[in-house]
Amino acid sequence: MGDFGDIKKQRLLRMTLSHYKNEECSEEEMHRFATEEHAVNAAKIHIRHGMEAYGIVFTPASFRQASKQLNAALGDKWVIRDYDLQVEFYFRDMATLSALAADADFQAMQALEGPIVSRTHVEQSIGWVETYIQDGKLVNVTADGKPTYPKFKEMSVAP
């Protein structure tokens, strides 16, 4: 991964979108919609555009309460996010994300989210992924304990 041109092809990017449910929607209904109506169909569209991975992290009130209790036990140093779910997209370049966003089928699916997913206060982030444990094993580390990833200067080139 010696030059900046290569990094954009080799570095794994992750975008997250953190969503709140609409007030009229229950946590159970949001989960049902996301898993039974949205995720599989969305995944098929994501694959069509070269998305490498896609997942949803559900954070119901019971889990947020457990997080608050853990935080309190550890000295209340964390900000506990209160969104209801977070969608994760894994890809290599912004062209993949742009193609997905422009896809008419994907746009039609997003339109169906209206009664379930709030469009206000959506939190978004994009970063790169460095994996150090996979399948319970240490990965991407040299024999002398150094990461195999390029240095920050190369990795932090804008996507």
HUZI-V754614 format. One record per residue. RES is the residue in three letters. SS is DSSP state (a for helix, b for strand, c for the rest). Layout:
# HUZI-V754614
res={RES:RES}
ss={SS:SS}
This chain:
# HUZI-V754614
res={MET:GLY:ASP:PHE:GLY:ASP:ILE:LYS:LYS:GLN:ARG:LEU:LEU:ARG:MET:THR:LEU:SER:HIS:TYR:LYS:ASN:GLU:GLU:CYS:SER:GLU:GLU:GLU:MET:HIS:ARG:PHE:ALA:THR:GLU:GLU:HIS:ALA:VAL:ASN:ALA:ALA:LYS:ILE:HIS:ILE:ARG:HIS:GLY:MET:GLU:ALA:TYR:GLY:ILE:VAL:PHE:THR:PRO:ALA:SER:PHE:ARG:GLN:ALA:SER:LYS:GLN:LEU:ASN:ALA:ALA:LEU:GLY:ASP:LYS:TRP:VAL:ILE:ARG:ASP:TYR:ASP:LEU:GLN:VAL:GLU:PHE:TYR:PHE:ARG:ASP:MET:ALA:THR:LEU:SER:ALA:LEU:ALA:ALA:ASP:ALA:ASP:PHE:GLN:ALA:MET:GLN:ALA:LEU:GLU:GLY:PRO:ILE:VAL:SER:ARG:THR:HIS:VAL:GLU:GLN:SER:ILE:GLY:TRP:VAL:GLU:THR:TYR:ILE:GLN:ASP:GLY:LYS:LEU:VAL:ASN:VAL:THR:ALA:ASP:GLY:LYS:PRO:THR:TYR:PRO:LYS:PHE:LYS:GLU:MET:SER:VAL:ALA:PRO}
ss={c:c:c:a:a:a:a:a:a:a:c:c:b:b:b:b:b:b:b:c:b:c:c:c:c:c:a:a:a:a:a:a:a:a:a:a:a:a:a:a:a:a:a:a:a:a:a:a:c:c:c:c:b:b:b:b:b:b:c:c:a:a:a:a:a:a:a:a:a:a:a:a:a:c:c:c:c:c:c:c:c:c:c:c:b:b:b:b:b:b:b:c:c:a:a:a:a:a:a:a:a:a:c:a:a:a:a:a:a:a:a:c:c:c:c:c:b:c:c:c:c:c:b:b:b:b:b:b:c:c:c:c:b:b:c:c:b:b:c:c:b:c:c:c:c:c:b:c:c:c:c:a:a:a:a:c:c:c:c}
